[in-house]
Amino acid sequence: MRTVSANSLDTAIEDAYNAMALLDVAIHCTGDLSEILTLPHNQTMGSLSRLMRIAREQVETSLNTLEKVQMSGFQPA
């Protein structure tokens, strides 16, 4: 069985925050693009934005779980 170090847990949490920030920027950019593009390109950008919102929600769920593990007094190996 593999063990998790405190450093690995911290890195995973930091990476999740970074992924959420990158997705926020990408969502904003696709939203801006969908406003200036014409059909069907603006619809494609809208769909891409929705997919990124779903991905962001999944990253946020993972981040919340990681933070709960960390706060629960988890003692990594």
All heavy atoms as a GROMACS GRO file, in nm:
protein
  584
    1MET      N    1   0.084  -0.118   0.000
    1MET     CA    2   0.000   0.000   0.000
    1MET      C    3   0.089   0.124   0.000
    1MET      O    4   0.187   0.131   0.072
    1MET     CB    5  -0.090  -0.002   0.123
    1MET     CG    6  -0.187   0.111   0.124
    1MET     SD    7  -0.325   0.081   0.234
    1MET     CE    8  -0.273   0.171   0.378
    2ARG      N    9   0.051   0.221  -0.080
    2ARG     CA   10   0.129   0.345  -0.088
    2ARG      C   11   0.089   0.439   0.024
    2ARG      O   12  -0.026   0.442   0.067
    2ARG     CB   13   0.105   0.412  -0.222
    2ARG     CG   14   0.162   0.331  -0.336
    2ARG     CD   15   0.130   0.389  -0.470
    2ARG     NE   16   0.160   0.531  -0.475
    2ARG     CZ   17   0.133   0.608  -0.578
    2ARG    NH1   18   0.077   0.557  -0.684
    2ARG    NH2   19   0.161   0.736  -0.577
    3THR      N   20   0.185   0.514   0.072
    3THR     CA   21   0.159   0.610   0.178
    3THR      C   22   0.161   0.752   0.121
    3THR      O   23   0.217   0.777   0.016
    3THR     CB   24   0.263   0.599   0.291
    3THR    OG1   25   0.392   0.621   0.234
    3THR    CG2   26   0.257   0.462   0.355
    4VAL      N   27   0.100   0.842   0.195
    4VAL     CA   28   0.092   0.982   0.154
    4VAL      C   29   0.170   1.064   0.256
    4VAL      O   30   0.148   1.052   0.376
    4VAL     CB   31  -0.055   1.030   0.150
    4VAL    CG1   32  -0.063   1.177   0.117
    4VAL    CG2   33  -0.135   0.947   0.051
    5SER      N   34   0.257   1.148   0.207
    5SER     CA   35   0.333   1.235   0.297
    5SER      C   36   0.258   1.366   0.316
    5SER      O   37   0.170   1.402   0.237
    5SER     CB   38   0.472   1.262   0.240
    5SER     OG   39   0.462   1.344   0.125
    6ALA      N   40   0.293   1.438   0.421
    6ALA     CA   41   0.233   1.569   0.446
    6ALA      C   42   0.263   1.663   0.330
    6ALA      O   43   0.176   1.742   0.289
    6ALA     CB   44   0.285   1.627   0.577
    7ASN      N   45   0.382   1.652   0.275
    7ASN     CA   46   0.421   1.736   0.162
    7ASN      C   47   0.335   1.706   0.040
    7ASN      O   48   0.294   1.796  -0.032
    7ASN     CB   49   0.570   1.716   0.131
    7ASN     CG   50   0.620   1.818   0.032
    7ASN    OD1   51   0.588   1.936   0.040
    7ASN    ND2   52   0.699   1.772  -0.064
    8SER      N   53   0.306   1.577   0.017
    8SER     CA   54   0.222   1.538  -0.097
    8SER      C   55   0.081   1.594  -0.082
    8SER      O   56   0.021   1.640  -0.179
    8SER     CB   57   0.214   1.386  -0.108
    8SER     OG   58   0.340   1.334  -0.139
    9LEU      N   59   0.029   1.590   0.039
    9LEU     CA   60  -0.105   1.643   0.064
    9LEU      C   61  -0.107   1.794   0.042
    9LEU      O   62  -0.198   1.847  -0.022
    9LEU     CB   63  -0.150   1.608   0.206
    9LEU     CG   64  -0.293   1.643   0.245
    9LEU    CD1   65  -0.393   1.577   0.151
    9LEU    CD2   66  -0.319   1.603   0.388
   10ASP      N   67  -0.007   1.864   0.092
   10ASP     CA   68   0.002   2.009   0.072
   10ASP      C   69   0.012   2.042  -0.077
   10ASP      O   70  -0.052   2.137  -0.125
   10ASP     CB   71   0.123   2.066   0.146
   10ASP     CG   72   0.107   2.066   0.296
   10ASP    OD1   73  -0.007   2.051   0.344
   10ASP    OD2   74   0.210   2.077   0.366
   11THR      N   75   0.091   1.964  -0.150
   11THR     CA   76   0.108   1.988  -0.293
   11THR      C   77  -0.023   1.964  -0.368
   11THR      O   78  -0.059   2.041  -0.457
   11THR     CB   79   0.219   1.897  -0.350
   11THR    OG1   80   0.342   1.928  -0.284
   11THR    CG2   81   0.237   1.916  -0.500
   12ALA      N   82  -0.095   1.859  -0.330
   12ALA     CA   83  -0.223   1.830  -0.394
   12ALA      C   84  -0.323   1.943  -0.372
   12ALA      O   85  -0.396   1.982  -0.464
   12ALA     CB   86  -0.279   1.698  -0.342
   13ILE      N   87  -0.325   1.997  -0.252
   13ILE     CA   88  -0.416   2.109  -0.221
   13ILE      C   89  -0.375   2.233  -0.301
   13ILE      O   90  -0.460   2.300  -0.362
   13ILE     CB   91  -0.417   2.137  -0.069
   13ILE    CG1   92  -0.487   2.022   0.003
   13ILE    CG2   93  -0.483   2.272  -0.038
   13ILE    CD1   94  -0.475   2.025   0.154
   14GLU      N   95  -0.248   2.261  -0.304
   14GLU     CA   96  -0.199   2.377  -0.381
   14GLU      C   97  -0.230   2.360  -0.530
   14GLU      O   98  -0.275   2.454  -0.596
   14GLU     CB   99  -0.049   2.394  -0.360
   14GLU     CG  100   0.007   2.517  -0.428
   14GLU     CD  101   0.156   2.535  -0.402
   14GLU    OE1  102   0.206   2.488  -0.298
   14GLU    OE2  103   0.221   2.597  -0.487
   15ASP      N  104  -0.208   2.240  -0.582
   15ASP     CA  105  -0.238   2.214  -0.723
   15ASP      C  106  -0.386   2.230  -0.753
   15ASP      O  107  -0.424   2.280  -0.860
   15ASP     CB  108  -0.192   2.074  -0.763
   15ASP     CG  109  -0.040   2.062  -0.774
   15ASP    OD1  110   0.030   2.165  -0.771
   15ASP    OD2  111   0.008   1.946  -0.784
   16ALA      N  112  -0.471   2.189  -0.662
   16ALA     CA  113  -0.616   2.203  -0.682
   16ALA      C  114  -0.654   2.351  -0.686
   16ALA      O  115  -0.736   2.392  -0.769
   16ALA     CB  116  -0.693   2.129  -0.573
   17TYR      N  117  -0.597   2.432  -0.596
   17TYR     CA  118  -0.623   2.577  -0.600
   17TYR      C  119  -0.576   2.637  -0.732
   17TYR      O  120  -0.646   2.719  -0.793
   17TYR     CB  121  -0.554   2.649  -0.483
   17TYR     CG  122  -0.636   2.653  -0.357
   17TYR    CD1  123  -0.596   2.582  -0.244
   17TYR    CD2  124  -0.752   2.729  -0.349
   17TYR    CE1  125  -0.671   2.586  -0.127
   17TYR    CE2  126  -0.828   2.734  -0.232
   17TYR     CZ  127  -0.786   2.661  -0.122
   17TYR     OH  128  -0.861   2.665  -0.007
   18ASN      N  129  -0.458   2.595  -0.778
   18ASN     CA  130  -0.406   2.646  -0.905
   18ASN      C  131  -0.494   2.605  -1.022
   18ASN      O  132  -0.521   2.686  -1.112
   18ASN     CB  133  -0.263   2.598  -0.927
   18ASN     CG  134  -0.164   2.663  -0.833
   18ASN    OD1  135  -0.190   2.769  -0.777
   18ASN    ND2  136  -0.051   2.598  -0.812
   19ALA      N  137  -0.542   2.481  -1.022
   19ALA     CA  138  -0.630   2.434  -1.128
   19ALA      C  139  -0.760   2.514  -1.130
   19ALA      O  140  -0.810   2.550  -1.237
   19ALA     CB  141  -0.657   2.285  -1.111
   20MET      N  142  -0.815   2.542  -1.012
   20MET     CA  143  -0.938   2.621  -1.006
   20MET      C  144  -0.914   2.761  -1.060
   20MET      O  145  -0.998   2.815  -1.134
   20MET     CB  146  -0.990   2.628  -0.863
   20MET     CG  147  -1.056   2.499  -0.820
   20MET     SD  148  -1.115   2.493  -0.649
   20MET     CE  149  -1.173   2.655  -0.614
   21ALA      N  150  -0.801   2.821  -1.028
   21ALA     CA  151  -0.770   2.955  -1.078
   21ALA      C  152  -0.756   2.955  -1.230
   21ALA      O  153  -0.807   3.044  -1.298
   21ALA     CB  154  -0.644   3.008  -1.012
   22LEU      N  155  -0.687   2.854  -1.283
   22LEU     CA  156  -0.672   2.845  -1.428
   22LEU      C  157  -0.806   2.824  -1.497
   22LEU      O  158  -0.833   2.885  -1.601
   22LEU     CB  159  -0.577   2.730  -1.464
   22LEU     CG  160  -0.430   2.751  -1.427
   22LEU    CD1  161  -0.352   2.621  -1.444
   22LEU    CD2  162  -0.369   2.862  -1.511
   23LEU      N  163  -0.890   2.741  -1.439
   23LEU     CA  164  -1.023   2.720  -1.496
   23LEU      C  165  -1.106   2.847  -1.489
   23LEU      O  166  -1.181   2.878  -1.583
   23LEU     CB  167  -1.093   2.604  -1.426
   23LEU     CG  168  -1.043   2.466  -1.466
   23LEU    CD1  169  -1.091   2.361  -1.367
   23LEU    CD2  170  -1.088   2.432  -1.607
   24ASP      N  171  -1.094   2.923  -1.381
   24ASP     CA  172  -1.168   3.051  -1.371
   24ASP      C  173  -1.128   3.145  -1.483
   24ASP      O  174  -1.214   3.209  -1.545
   24ASP     CB  175  -1.142   3.118  -1.236
   24ASP     CG  176  -1.216   3.052  -1.120
   24ASP    OD1  177  -1.314   2.979  -1.146
   24ASP    OD2  178  -1.174   3.073  -1.005
   25VAL      N  179  -0.999   3.155  -1.511
   25VAL     CA  180  -0.951   3.242  -1.619
   25VAL      C  181  -1.002   3.191  -1.754
   25VAL      O  182  -1.051   3.269  -1.837
   25VAL     CB  183  -0.797   3.252  -1.618
   25VAL    CG1  184  -0.746   3.322  -1.743
   25VAL    CG2  185  -0.748   3.324  -1.494
   26ALA      N  186  -0.993   3.061  -1.775
   26ALA     CA  187  -1.038   3.003  -1.902
   26ALA      C  188  -1.189   3.023  -1.921
   26ALA      O  189  -1.234   3.055  -2.032
   26ALA     CB  190  -1.002   2.855  -1.907
   27ILE      N  191  -1.266   3.007  -1.815
   27ILE     CA  192  -1.411   3.028  -1.822
   27ILE      C  193  -1.441   3.172  -1.858
   27ILE      O  194  -1.526   3.201  -1.943
   27ILE     CB  195  -1.478   2.988  -1.689
   27ILE    CG1  196  -1.472   2.836  -1.670
   27ILE    CG2  197  -1.622   3.040  -1.682
   27ILE    CD1  198  -1.504   2.789  -1.529
   28HIS      N  199  -1.370   3.265  -1.795
   28HIS     CA  200  -1.389   3.407  -1.824
   28HIS      C  201  -1.355   3.438  -1.971
   28HIS      O  202  -1.430   3.508  -2.040
   28HIS     CB  203  -1.303   3.492  -1.730
   28HIS     CG  204  -1.314   3.638  -1.755
   28HIS    ND1  205  -1.424   3.712  -1.715
   28HIS    CD2  206  -1.230   3.724  -1.816
   28HIS    CE1  207  -1.406   3.837  -1.752
   28HIS    NE2  208  -1.289   3.847  -1.814
   29CYS      N  209  -1.243   3.384  -2.018
   29CYS     CA  210  -1.201   3.410  -2.156
   29CYS      C  211  -1.298   3.353  -2.257
   29CYS      O  212  -1.332   3.419  -2.356
   29CYS     CB  213  -1.062   3.352  -2.181
   29CYS     SG  214  -0.930   3.440  -2.095
   30THR      N  215  -1.347   3.230  -2.233
   30THR     CA  216  -1.442   3.172  -2.328
   30THR      C  217  -1.574   3.248  -2.325
   30THR      O  218  -1.640   3.262  -2.428
   30THR     CB  219  -1.467   3.022  -2.301
   30THR    OG1  220  -1.509   3.004  -2.167
   30THR    CG2  221  -1.345   2.939  -2.331
   31GLY      N  222  -1.611   3.299  -2.207
   31GLY     CA  223  -1.732   3.382  -2.199
   31GLY      C  224  -1.718   3.508  -2.282
   31GLY      O  225  -1.810   3.547  -2.355
   32ASP      N  226  -1.601   3.572  -2.271
   32ASP     CA  227  -1.576   3.693  -2.351
   32ASP      C  228  -1.578   3.661  -2.500
   32ASP      O  229  -1.635   3.737  -2.580
   32ASP     CB  230  -1.442   3.756  -2.314
   32ASP     CG  231  -1.446   3.828  -2.180
   32ASP    OD1  232  -1.556   3.845  -2.123
   32ASP    OD2  233  -1.337   3.864  -2.130
   33LEU      N  234  -1.515   3.551  -2.538
   33LEU     CA  235  -1.511   3.513  -2.679
   33LEU      C  236  -1.651   3.482  -2.732
   33LEU      O  237  -1.684   3.518  -2.845
   33LEU     CB  238  -1.420   3.392  -2.700
   33LEU     CG  239  -1.271   3.420  -2.698
   33LEU    CD1  240  -1.194   3.289  -2.700
   33LEU    CD2  241  -1.230   3.507  -2.815
   34SER      N  242  -1.732   3.416  -2.651
   34SER     CA  243  -1.865   3.380  -2.699
   34SER      C  244  -1.951   3.504  -2.724
   34SER      O  245  -2.042   3.501  -2.806
   34SER     CB  246  -1.935   3.284  -2.602
   34SER     OG  247  -1.968   3.349  -2.481
   35GLU      N  248  -1.919   3.613  -2.654
   35GLU     CA  249  -1.995   3.737  -2.673
   35GLU      C  250  -1.958   3.809  -2.803
   35GLU      O  251  -2.041   3.879  -2.861
   35GLU     CB  252  -1.974   3.831  -2.555
   35GLU     CG  253  -2.039   3.783  -2.428
   35GLU     CD  254  -2.014   3.876  -2.311
   35GLU    OE1  255  -1.965   3.989  -2.332
   35GLU    OE2  256  -2.043   3.834  -2.197
   36ILE      N  257  -1.836   3.791  -2.850
   36ILE     CA  258  -1.794   3.864  -2.970
   36ILE      C  259  -1.797   3.779  -3.097
   36ILE      O  260  -1.794   3.834  -3.206
   36ILE     CB  261  -1.654   3.927  -2.953
   36ILE    CG1  262  -1.548   3.821  -2.928
   36ILE    CG2  263  -1.654   4.030  -2.842
   36ILE    CD1  264  -1.405   3.874  -2.929
   37LEU      N  265  -1.806   3.648  -3.083
   37LEU     CA  266  -1.810   3.562  -3.200
   37LEU      C  267  -1.952   3.547  -3.251
   37LEU      O  268  -2.049   3.569  -3.178
   37LEU     CB  269  -1.754   3.423  -3.165
   37LEU     CG  270  -1.605   3.417  -3.132
   37LEU    CD1  271  -1.568   3.278  -3.084
   37LEU    CD2  272  -1.520   3.457  -3.251
   38THR      N  273  -1.963   3.509  -3.376
   38THR     CA  274  -2.094   3.485  -3.437
   38THR      C  275  -2.126   3.336  -3.434
   38THR      O  276  -2.039   3.253  -3.406
   38THR     CB  277  -2.096   3.536  -3.582
   38THR    OG1  278  -1.994   3.469  -3.656
   38THR    CG2  279  -2.072   3.687  -3.588
   39LEU      N  280  -2.251   3.304  -3.464
   39LEU     CA  281  -2.292   3.164  -3.472
   39LEU      C  282  -2.210   3.091  -3.577
   39LEU      O  283  -2.176   3.150  -3.677
   39LEU     CB  284  -2.441   3.154  -3.509
   39LEU     CG  285  -2.540   3.193  -3.400
   39LEU    CD1  286  -2.680   3.197  -3.458
   39LEU    CD2  287  -2.535   3.095  -3.285
   40PRO      N  288  -2.177   2.969  -3.565
   40PRO     CA  289  -2.197   2.878  -3.452
   40PRO      C  290  -2.080   2.883  -3.354
   40PRO      O  291  -2.079   2.811  -3.254
   40PRO     CB  292  -2.204   2.740  -3.519
   40PRO     CG  293  -2.107   2.752  -3.632
   40PRO     CD  294  -2.122   2.896  -3.681
   41HIS      N  295  -1.984   2.970  -3.380
   41HIS     CA  296  -1.864   2.974  -3.295
   41HIS      C  297  -1.895   3.016  -3.152
   41HIS      O  298  -1.835   2.964  -3.058
   41HIS     CB  299  -1.757   3.065  -3.357
   41HIS     CG  300  -1.723   3.028  -3.497
   41HIS    ND1  301  -1.660   2.910  -3.528
   41HIS    CD2  302  -1.744   3.091  -3.615
   41HIS    CE1  303  -1.643   2.902  -3.658
   41HIS    NE2  304  -1.693   3.011  -3.714
   42ASN      N  305  -1.988   3.108  -3.135
   42ASN     CA  306  -2.021   3.151  -2.999
   42ASN      C  307  -2.088   3.039  -2.921
   42ASN      O  308  -2.070   3.027  -2.800
   42ASN     CB  309  -2.105   3.279  -2.999
   42ASN     CG  310  -2.240   3.263  -3.062
   42ASN    OD1  311  -2.267   3.166  -3.132
   42ASN    ND2  312  -2.327   3.360  -3.038
   43GLN      N  313  -2.164   2.954  -2.989
   43GLN     CA  314  -2.224   2.840  -2.923
   43GLN      C  315  -2.118   2.739  -2.878
   43GLN      O  316  -2.129   2.680  -2.772
   43GLN     CB  317  -2.326   2.772  -3.015
   43GLN     CG  318  -2.448   2.858  -3.040
   43GLN     CD  319  -2.540   2.794  -3.143
   43GLN    OE1  320  -2.498   2.723  -3.231
   43GLN    NE2  321  -2.670   2.824  -3.129
   44THR      N  322  -2.017   2.723  -2.961
   44THR     CA  323  -1.906   2.633  -2.926
   44THR      C  324  -1.834   2.685  -2.802
   44THR      O  325  -1.802   2.608  -2.710
   44THR     CB  326  -1.808   2.621  -3.043
   44THR    OG1  327  -1.878   2.571  -3.158
   44THR    CG2  328  -1.693   2.528  -3.010
   45MET      N  329  -1.810   2.814  -2.795
   45MET     CA  330  -1.744   2.872  -2.679
   45MET      C  331  -1.832   2.858  -2.555
   45MET      O  332  -1.783   2.830  -2.446
   45MET     CB  333  -1.712   3.021  -2.702
   45MET     CG  334  -1.599   3.046  -2.799
   45MET     SD  335  -1.442   2.993  -2.733
   45MET     CE  336  -1.407   2.858  -2.843
   46GLY      N  337  -1.961   2.875  -2.572
   46GLY     CA  338  -2.053   2.858  -2.459
   46GLY      C  339  -2.050   2.715  -2.407
   46GLY      O  340  -2.050   2.692  -2.285
   47SER      N  341  -2.046   2.619  -2.498
   47SER     CA  342  -2.039   2.479  -2.457
   47SER      C  343  -1.907   2.449  -2.386
   47SER      O  344  -1.904   2.379  -2.284
   47SER     CB  345  -2.053   2.388  -2.579
   47SER     OG  346  -2.180   2.401  -2.637
   48LEU      N  347  -1.801   2.503  -2.437
   48LEU     CA  348  -1.669   2.485  -2.375
   48LEU      C  349  -1.668   2.546  -2.235
   48LEU      O  350  -1.615   2.486  -2.141
   48LEU     CB  351  -1.560   2.547  -2.462
   48LEU     CG  352  -1.417   2.532  -2.417
   48LEU    CD1  353  -1.379   2.385  -2.403
   48LEU    CD2  354  -1.324   2.600  -2.516
   49SER      N  355  -1.728   2.662  -2.221
   49SER     CA  356  -1.736   2.728  -2.090
   49SER      C  357  -1.814   2.643  -1.991
   49SER      O  358  -1.773   2.628  -1.875
   49SER     CB  359  -1.801   2.866  -2.107
   49SER     OG  360  -1.811   2.931  -1.983
   50ARG      N  361  -1.924   2.584  -2.035
   50ARG     CA  362  -2.002   2.498  -1.947
   50ARG      C  363  -1.923   2.375  -1.904
   50ARG      O  364  -1.927   2.335  -1.787
   50ARG     CB  365  -2.134   2.458  -2.014
   50ARG     CG  366  -2.236   2.571  -2.017
   50ARG     CD  367  -2.371   2.524  -2.068
   50ARG     NE  368  -2.369   2.488  -2.210
   50ARG     CZ  369  -2.375   2.574  -2.310
   50ARG    NH1  370  -2.384   2.705  -2.286
   50ARG    NH2  371  -2.374   2.532  -2.436
   51LEU      N  372  -1.848   2.316  -1.996
   51LEU     CA  373  -1.765   2.200  -1.962
   51LEU      C  374  -1.658   2.237  -1.859
   51LEU      O  375  -1.630   2.161  -1.766
   51LEU     CB  376  -1.699   2.143  -2.087
   51LEU     CG  377  -1.789   2.065  -2.181
   51LEU    CD1  378  -1.715   2.031  -2.310
   51LEU    CD2  379  -1.838   1.939  -2.114
   52MET      N  380  -1.600   2.356  -1.875
   52MET     CA  381  -1.497   2.399  -1.781
   52MET      C  382  -1.558   2.428  -1.644
   52MET      O  383  -1.493   2.406  -1.541
   52MET     CB  384  -1.420   2.519  -1.836
   52MET     CG  385  -1.326   2.479  -1.947
   52MET     SD  386  -1.217   2.611  -2.002
   52MET     CE  387  -1.331   2.714  -2.089
   53ARG      N  388  -1.681   2.477  -1.640
   53ARG     CA  389  -1.748   2.498  -1.511
   53ARG      C  390  -1.770   2.365  -1.439
   53ARG      O  391  -1.753   2.356  -1.318
   53ARG     CB  392  -1.881   2.570  -1.531
   53ARG     CG  393  -1.867   2.718  -1.555
   53ARG     CD  394  -2.003   2.788  -1.552
   53ARG     NE  395  -1.988   2.926  -1.589
   53ARG     CZ  396  -2.015   2.976  -1.709
   53ARG    NH1  397  -2.062   2.897  -1.805
   53ARG    NH2  398  -1.998   3.103  -1.736
   54ILE      N  399  -1.806   2.264  -1.515
   54ILE     CA  400  -1.824   2.130  -1.456
   54ILE      C  401  -1.690   2.080  -1.402
   54ILE      O  402  -1.683   2.027  -1.290
   54ILE     CB  403  -1.883   2.033  -1.560
   54ILE    CG1  404  -2.027   2.072  -1.592
   54ILE    CG2  405  -1.874   1.889  -1.510
   54ILE    CD1  406  -2.084   2.001  -1.715
   55ALA      N  407  -1.584   2.096  -1.480
   55ALA     CA  408  -1.451   2.054  -1.436
   55ALA      C  409  -1.411   2.130  -1.310
   55ALA      O  410  -1.353   2.072  -1.217
   55ALA     CB  411  -1.349   2.075  -1.547
   56ARG      N  412  -1.441   2.259  -1.304
   56ARG     CA  413  -1.406   2.339  -1.187
   56ARG      C  414  -1.479   2.288  -1.063
   56ARG      O  415  -1.422   2.280  -0.955
   56ARG     CB  416  -1.439   2.486  -1.209
   56ARG     CG  417  -1.384   2.574  -1.099
   56ARG     CD  418  -1.446   2.710  -1.098
   56ARG     NE  419  -1.384   2.797  -0.999
   56ARG     CZ  420  -1.404   2.790  -0.868
   56ARG    NH1  421  -1.482   2.697  -0.818
   56ARG    NH2  422  -1.344   2.872  -0.786
   57GLU      N  423  -1.606   2.254  -1.080
   57GLU     CA  424  -1.682   2.200  -0.967
   57GLU      C  425  -1.620   2.069  -0.916
   57GLU      O  426  -1.614   2.045  -0.795
   57GLU     CB  427  -1.827   2.176  -1.007
   57GLU     CG  428  -1.907   2.303  -1.026
   57GLU     CD  429  -2.046   2.279  -1.082
   57GLU    OE1  430  -2.090   2.161  -1.088
   57GLU    OE2  431  -2.111   2.377  -1.123
   58GLN      N  432  -1.573   1.987  -1.008
   58GLN     CA  433  -1.511   1.860  -0.968
   58GLN      C  434  -1.378   1.884  -0.896
   58GLN      O  435  -1.348   1.817  -0.797
   58GLN     CB  436  -1.491   1.770  -1.090
   58GLN     CG  437  -1.623   1.720  -1.146
   58GLN     CD  438  -1.607   1.639  -1.272
   58GLN    OE1  439  -1.508   1.650  -1.343
   58GLN    NE2  440  -1.706   1.557  -1.300
   59VAL      N  441  -1.301   1.980  -0.944
   59VAL     CA  442  -1.175   2.014  -0.876
   59VAL      C  443  -1.205   2.070  -0.738
   59VAL      O  444  -1.138   2.036  -0.640
   59VAL     CB  445  -1.091   2.114  -0.960
   59VAL    CG1  446  -0.973   2.166  -0.881
   59VAL    CG2  447  -1.044   2.049  -1.089
   60GLU      N  448  -1.308   2.152  -0.728
   60GLU     CA  449  -1.344   2.210  -0.599
   60GLU      C  450  -1.388   2.102  -0.500
   60GLU      O  451  -1.354   2.107  -0.382
   60GLU     CB  452  -1.454   2.315  -0.617
   60GLU     CG  453  -1.485   2.390  -0.490
   60GLU     CD  454  -1.581   2.506  -0.512
   60GLU    OE1  455  -1.649   2.511  -0.617
   60GLU    OE2  456  -1.588   2.593  -0.423
   61THR      N  457  -1.463   2.004  -0.548
   61THR     CA  458  -1.504   1.893  -0.463
   61THR      C  459  -1.383   1.817  -0.411
   61THR      O  460  -1.373   1.784  -0.292
   61THR     CB  461  -1.598   1.797  -0.540
   61THR    OG1  462  -1.715   1.869  -0.578
   61THR    CG2  463  -1.636   1.676  -0.457
   62SER      N  464  -1.288   1.791  -0.500
   62SER     CA  465  -1.164   1.723  -0.460
   62SER      C  466  -1.086   1.806  -0.360
   62SER      O  467  -1.035   1.754  -0.260
   62SER     CB  468  -1.077   1.694  -0.582
   62SER     OG  469  -1.143   1.608  -0.669
   63LEU      N  470  -1.077   1.936  -0.384
   63LEU     CA  471  -1.006   2.025  -0.293
   63LEU      C  472  -1.070   2.024  -0.155
   63LEU      O  473  -1.001   2.014  -0.053
   63LEU     CB  474  -1.004   2.168  -0.349
   63LEU     CG  475  -0.947   2.275  -0.258
   63LEU    CD1  476  -0.801   2.247  -0.225
   63LEU    CD2  477  -0.962   2.412  -0.321
   64ASN      N  478  -1.202   2.033  -0.151
   64ASN     CA  479  -1.272   2.032  -0.022
   64ASN      C  480  -1.244   1.903   0.054
   64ASN      O  481  -1.223   1.905   0.176
   64ASN     CB  482  -1.422   2.050  -0.043
   64ASN     CG  483  -1.457   2.191  -0.088
   64ASN    OD1  484  -1.383   2.285  -0.066
   64ASN    ND2  485  -1.570   2.203  -0.155
   65THR      N  486  -1.241   1.792  -0.016
   65THR     CA  487  -1.212   1.664   0.047
   65THR      C  488  -1.069   1.661   0.100
   65THR      O  489  -1.044   1.617   0.213
   65THR     CB  490  -1.234   1.548  -0.052
   65THR    OG1  491  -1.370   1.551  -0.096
   65THR    CG2  492  -1.203   1.414   0.012
   66LEU      N  493  -0.975   1.708   0.021
   66LEU     CA  494  -0.835   1.712   0.065
   66LEU      C  495  -0.818   1.799   0.189
   66LEU      O  496  -0.746   1.763   0.282
   66LEU     CB  497  -0.745   1.764  -0.049
   66LEU     CG  498  -0.722   1.670  -0.165
   66LEU    CD1  499  -0.656   1.744  -0.280
   66LEU    CD2  500  -0.638   1.551  -0.122
   67GLU      N  501  -0.886   1.914   0.190
   67GLU     CA  502  -0.875   2.003   0.306
   67GLU      C  503  -0.938   1.940   0.430
   67GLU      O  504  -0.887   1.957   0.540
   67GLU     CB  505  -0.937   2.139   0.274
   67GLU     CG  506  -0.851   2.219   0.178
   67GLU     CD  507  -0.908   2.355   0.145
   67GLU    OE1  508  -1.033   2.371   0.145
   67GLU    OE2  509  -0.828   2.446   0.120
   68LYS      N  510  -1.049   1.867   0.412
   68LYS     CA  511  -1.111   1.799   0.526
   68LYS      C  512  -1.018   1.692   0.581
   68LYS      O  513  -1.007   1.675   0.702
   68LYS     CB  514  -1.245   1.737   0.485
   68LYS     CG  515  -1.355   1.840   0.469
   68LYS     CD  516  -1.483   1.774   0.421
   68LYS     CE  517  -1.588   1.880   0.392
   68LYS     NZ  518  -1.709   1.822   0.333
   69VAL      N  519  -0.952   1.619   0.493
   69VAL     CA  520  -0.854   1.518   0.535
   69VAL      C  521  -0.743   1.585   0.616
   69VAL      O  522  -0.704   1.538   0.722
   69VAL     CB  523  -0.798   1.440   0.413
   69VAL    CG1  524  -0.676   1.358   0.454
   69VAL    CG2  525  -0.904   1.352   0.353
   70GLN      N  526  -0.693   1.696   0.563
   70GLN     CA  527  -0.584   1.767   0.629
   70GLN      C  528  -0.628   1.819   0.766
   70GLN      O  529  -0.554   1.809   0.864
   70GLN     CB  530  -0.536   1.882   0.541
   70GLN     CG  531  -0.410   1.949   0.592
   70GLN     CD  532  -0.368   2.061   0.499
   70GLN    OE1  533  -0.449   2.145   0.460
   70GLN    NE2  534  -0.241   2.062   0.463
   71MET      N  535  -0.750   1.874   0.776
   71MET     CA  536  -0.798   1.931   0.900
   71MET      C  537  -0.839   1.825   1.003
   71MET      O  538  -0.851   1.854   1.121
   71MET     CB  539  -0.915   2.026   0.874
   71MET     CG  540  -0.873   2.156   0.809
   71MET     SD  541  -1.007   2.274   0.794
   71MET     CE  542  -1.107   2.201   0.667
   72SER      N  543  -0.863   1.704   0.955
   72SER     CA  544  -0.909   1.598   1.045
   72SER      C  545  -0.798   1.543   1.133
   72SER      O  546  -0.822   1.455   1.215
   72SER     CB  547  -0.971   1.483   0.966
   72SER     OG  548  -0.870   1.411   0.897
   73GLY      N  549  -0.678   1.596   1.114
   73GLY     CA  550  -0.566   1.547   1.192
   73GLY      C  551  -0.500   1.426   1.128
   73GLY      O  552  -0.430   1.351   1.194
   74PHE      N  553  -0.523   1.410   0.998
   74PHE     CA  554  -0.462   1.301   0.923
   74PHE      C  555  -0.312   1.303   0.948
   74PHE      O  556  -0.247   1.405   0.935
   74PHE     CB  557  -0.493   1.320   0.775
   74PHE     CG  558  -0.418   1.228   0.684
   74PHE    CD1  559  -0.450   1.093   0.677
   74PHE    CD2  560  -0.317   1.275   0.602
   74PHE    CE1  561  -0.382   1.008   0.592
   74PHE    CE2  562  -0.248   1.192   0.517
   74PHE     CZ  563  -0.281   1.058   0.512
   75GLN      N  564  -0.260   1.188   0.984
   75GLN     CA  565  -0.117   1.174   1.010
   75GLN      C  566  -0.053   1.095   0.896
   75GLN      O  567  -0.056   0.973   0.896
   75GLN     CB  568  -0.094   1.102   1.144
   75GLN     CG  569  -0.142   1.178   1.263
   75GLN     CD  570  -0.067   1.310   1.283
   75GLN    OE1  571   0.055   1.316   1.268
   75GLN    NE2  572  -0.140   1.414   1.314
   76PRO      N  573   0.004   1.166   0.798
   76PRO     CA  574   0.066   1.096   0.687
   76PRO      C  575   0.190   1.020   0.733
   76PRO      O  576   0.247   1.049   0.838
   76PRO     CB  577   0.102   1.207   0.588
   76PRO     CG  578   0.104   1.331   0.669
   76PRO     CD  579   0.014   1.309   0.788
   77ALA      N  580   0.229   0.926   0.652
   77ALA     CA  581   0.347   0.844   0.684
   77ALA      C  582   0.474   0.925   0.672
   77ALA      O  583   0.484   1.022   0.608
   77ALA     CB  584   0.353   0.725   0.592
   0.00000   0.00000   0.00000
